[in-house]
Amino acid sequence: MRKLFLFMSIAVLLAGCGQQSQKADGKTGNSDALASSDSVKLPRDVKALPFDTLFRSIQPEDISESLFKLVGRDFTVITAGSEADYNSMTASWGGWGILFNQPTTWAFLRANRYTLEYIRREKIYTMAYFTEPYKEQVLLFGSSSGRDSDKMKKHTLTPVKTPSGSIAYKEAKLIIECALTEITTVSPDDYFTDEGRKFVVDAHNEVKDWHKLVFGRITGVWKATE
């Protein structure tokens, strides 16, 4: 597993990975008020606009924002599934770089994450990032497990399909779509700090399984239009 990290050109380790939400049909709420104060200058009625109006396609190397801010401060919303049945979770340990000569993302996820089941099944997923006014909505995805609660009904974000059919959110400032490359199971022997070793052992004792490193080849990147 350690060899995989040698391929990655960038990584960030800041906060703990979040929990996930459950299924599809979210309901509207106060997102218009949030959008009006959003620094990305989203359209006034973002919910009514199609994907190609809200976003423009860019290359992975054209992502200009700080990875450390996007992942460590803004958090990542990972979503997998179909329009009829999808699941989202927050994560804040991960990064991206080059793996097997391809632009690739990676995330450090607890083995019991419900969204991880969707990722395994679908083999494709999105990673979305939001501006500060949406932080409260993003954190709702990490407040409990989707196995025993319908978290999707508690947020006001608007699901949208990417051109290839993956699910993301209209309010995102950046969407990265990934095709699953690898899921690797960690081991305490792979860590050379007391903090790292203690973390993975404590997490294992809690859920009876080791954390997973999830790698995904980047298949699309979309930035919110001004």
C-alpha positions as CSV (number, residue, x, y, z in Angstrom):
1,M,0.0,0.0,0.0
2,R,2.8,2.4,0.8
3,K,4.0,2.2,-2.8
4,L,0.7,3.8,-4.0
5,F,1.4,6.9,-2.1
6,L,4.7,7.3,-4.0
7,F,2.6,7.8,-7.2
8,M,0.5,10.6,-5.7
9,S,1.9,14.1,-6.3
10,I,-0.3,15.9,-3.8
11,A,-2.1,14.8,-0.6
12,V,-3.7,16.5,2.3
13,L,-4.5,15.2,5.8
14,L,-6.5,17.6,7.9
15,A,-9.8,16.6,9.5
16,G,-11.7,13.4,10.0
17,C,-13.8,11.7,7.3
18,G,-17.5,12.3,7.6
19,Q,-20.6,10.1,7.6
20,Q,-23.1,9.8,4.8
21,S,-26.7,10.3,3.9
22,Q,-29.2,8.0,2.4
23,K,-31.5,8.1,-0.7
24,A,-32.6,10.3,-3.5
25,D,-35.6,12.6,-3.2
26,G,-34.4,15.7,-1.4
27,K,-36.8,18.7,-0.8
28,T,-36.3,22.4,-1.2
29,G,-35.7,24.8,1.6
30,N,-33.6,27.9,2.2
31,S,-31.0,27.4,-0.5
32,D,-32.1,30.6,-2.3
33,A,-31.1,32.6,0.7
34,L,-27.8,30.8,0.8
35,A,-27.1,31.2,-2.9
36,S,-27.8,35.0,-2.8
37,S,-24.8,35.5,-0.5
38,D,-22.6,33.0,-2.3
39,S,-19.3,34.3,-3.5
40,V,-19.5,32.2,-6.6
41,K,-22.3,34.4,-7.9
42,L,-24.7,31.5,-8.7
43,P,-27.7,32.2,-10.9
44,R,-30.7,33.5,-9.0
45,D,-32.7,30.4,-9.6
46,V,-30.1,27.7,-9.6
47,K,-32.6,24.9,-9.1
48,A,-34.3,25.6,-12.4
49,L,-31.2,25.7,-14.6
50,P,-29.6,22.8,-16.5
51,F,-26.2,21.4,-15.8
52,D,-24.6,22.9,-18.9
53,T,-25.7,26.4,-17.9
54,L,-24.4,26.1,-14.4
55,F,-21.0,24.5,-15.2
56,R,-18.3,24.5,-17.7
57,S,-15.9,21.7,-18.4
58,I,-12.2,22.2,-17.5
59,Q,-9.1,19.9,-17.5
60,P,-7.8,18.6,-14.2
61,E,-4.6,20.6,-14.6
62,D,-6.7,23.8,-14.8
63,I,-8.1,23.5,-11.3
64,S,-6.8,26.7,-9.7
65,E,-8.1,26.5,-6.2
66,S,-5.9,25.2,-3.3
67,L,-6.3,21.5,-2.7
68,F,-5.6,22.1,1.0
69,K,-8.6,24.5,1.2
70,L,-10.9,22.4,-0.9
71,V,-10.4,19.2,1.0
72,G,-9.3,20.4,4.4
73,R,-11.5,23.4,4.9
74,D,-14.4,23.1,2.5
75,F,-14.7,19.3,2.8
76,T,-15.6,16.9,0.0
77,V,-19.1,15.6,-0.7
78,I,-18.8,12.2,-2.3
79,T,-21.8,10.9,-4.2
80,A,-22.5,7.6,-5.9
81,G,-25.5,5.9,-7.4
82,S,-28.2,6.5,-9.9
83,E,-30.8,9.3,-10.2
84,A,-33.4,7.0,-8.5
85,D,-31.1,5.8,-5.7
86,Y,-27.9,7.6,-4.7
87,N,-26.0,8.4,-1.5
88,S,-23.7,11.2,-0.3
89,M,-21.2,11.5,2.4
90,T,-18.7,14.1,3.6
91,A,-14.9,13.4,3.6
92,S,-12.0,15.6,4.6
93,W,-9.0,13.4,4.2
94,G,-7.8,12.9,0.7
95,G,-6.2,14.6,-2.3
96,W,-5.3,14.1,-6.0
97,G,-2.3,13.7,-8.3
98,I,-1.0,11.2,-10.8
99,L,-1.4,7.5,-10.5
100,F,-0.8,4.9,-13.3
101,N,-0.1,8.0,-15.5
102,Q,-3.6,9.2,-15.0
103,P,-5.1,12.2,-13.1
104,T,-6.4,10.5,-10.0
105,T,-8.2,11.4,-6.7
106,W,-7.9,9.5,-3.4
107,A,-9.9,9.5,-0.2
108,F,-9.4,7.9,3.2
109,L,-12.8,6.4,4.2
110,R,-14.1,4.3,7.1
111,A,-14.9,0.8,6.0
112,N,-18.5,1.0,7.2
113,R,-19.4,4.1,5.1
114,Y,-22.7,3.5,3.3
115,T,-21.6,5.5,0.3
116,L,-18.7,3.2,-0.1
117,E,-21.1,0.4,-0.9
118,Y,-22.5,2.6,-3.7
119,I,-19.0,3.3,-5.0
120,R,-18.2,-0.4,-5.2
121,R,-21.4,-1.1,-7.0
122,E,-21.5,1.7,-9.5
123,K,-17.7,2.1,-10.0
124,I,-18.2,5.8,-10.7
125,Y,-18.7,8.7,-8.3
126,T,-18.4,12.5,-7.9
127,M,-16.5,14.7,-5.5
128,A,-18.1,18.1,-5.1
129,Y,-16.9,21.2,-3.3
130,F,-18.9,24.3,-2.1
131,T,-18.4,27.8,-1.0
132,E,-18.7,28.8,2.7
133,P,-22.5,29.6,2.7
134,Y,-23.2,26.0,2.0
135,K,-21.1,24.6,4.8
136,E,-24.1,23.8,7.0
137,Q,-25.7,21.8,4.2
138,V,-22.5,20.0,3.5
139,L,-22.1,18.9,7.1
140,L,-25.6,17.4,7.1
141,F,-24.2,14.7,4.9
142,G,-21.9,13.7,7.7
143,S,-24.2,13.9,10.7
144,S,-25.4,10.3,10.6
145,S,-25.5,7.0,8.6
146,G,-27.7,6.6,5.7
147,R,-28.5,3.1,6.7
148,D,-30.8,4.2,9.4
149,S,-31.9,7.7,8.5
150,D,-33.0,9.6,5.4
151,K,-30.5,12.5,5.5
152,M,-31.3,13.6,2.0
153,K,-34.6,15.1,3.2
154,K,-32.8,17.4,5.6
155,H,-30.6,19.3,3.2
156,T,-31.6,21.9,0.6
157,L,-29.0,21.2,-2.1
158,T,-30.2,20.3,-5.6
159,P,-29.1,17.0,-7.2
160,V,-28.1,17.1,-10.8
161,K,-26.8,14.6,-13.3
162,T,-23.4,15.1,-15.0
163,P,-23.2,14.6,-18.8
164,S,-22.3,11.0,-18.1
165,G,-25.1,10.3,-15.7
166,S,-23.3,10.6,-12.3
167,I,-25.0,12.6,-9.5
168,A,-23.7,15.8,-8.0
169,Y,-25.2,19.1,-6.8
170,K,-26.1,22.3,-8.6
171,E,-24.8,24.5,-5.8
172,A,-21.3,23.1,-6.1
173,K,-18.4,25.4,-7.1
174,L,-16.4,22.4,-8.4
175,I,-17.3,18.9,-9.4
176,I,-14.8,16.1,-10.1
177,E,-16.1,12.8,-11.5
178,C,-14.1,9.7,-10.9
179,A,-14.0,6.1,-12.2
180,L,-13.1,3.7,-9.5
181,T,-9.5,2.5,-9.9
182,E,-8.7,0.8,-6.6
183,I,-9.8,0.2,-3.0
184,T,-7.0,-0.6,-0.7
185,T,-7.3,-1.7,2.9
186,V,-4.9,0.0,5.4
187,S,-2.8,-1.7,8.0
188,P,-1.2,-0.3,11.2
189,D,2.1,-1.6,9.9
190,D,1.9,1.0,7.1
191,Y,2.1,3.9,9.4
192,F,5.2,5.4,10.9
193,T,3.8,7.9,13.4
194,D,2.1,7.1,16.7
195,E,-0.8,9.3,15.7
196,G,-1.5,7.5,12.4
197,R,-1.1,4.1,13.9
198,K,-3.4,4.9,16.9
199,F,-6.0,6.4,14.6
200,V,-6.4,3.4,12.4
201,V,-6.3,1.0,15.3
202,D,-8.9,2.9,17.2
203,A,-11.2,3.2,14.2
204,H,-10.8,-0.5,13.5
205,N,-11.8,-1.4,17.1
206,E,-14.9,0.8,16.7
207,V,-16.2,-0.7,13.4
208,K,-14.3,-4.0,13.3
209,D,-12.8,-3.2,9.9
210,W,-9.8,-1.2,8.6
211,H,-10.1,2.1,6.8
212,K,-10.1,2.1,3.0
213,L,-8.1,4.2,0.6
214,V,-10.3,4.8,-2.4
215,F,-8.6,5.8,-5.7
216,G,-10.5,7.1,-8.7
217,R,-9.3,8.1,-12.2
218,I,-10.6,11.6,-13.0
219,T,-13.1,11.4,-15.9
220,G,-14.5,14.9,-15.8
221,V,-14.1,18.2,-14.1
222,W,-16.7,21.0,-14.1
223,K,-16.4,24.5,-12.6
224,A,-19.3,26.7,-11.7
225,T,-20.0,29.5,-14.2
226,E,-19.8,33.1,-13.0
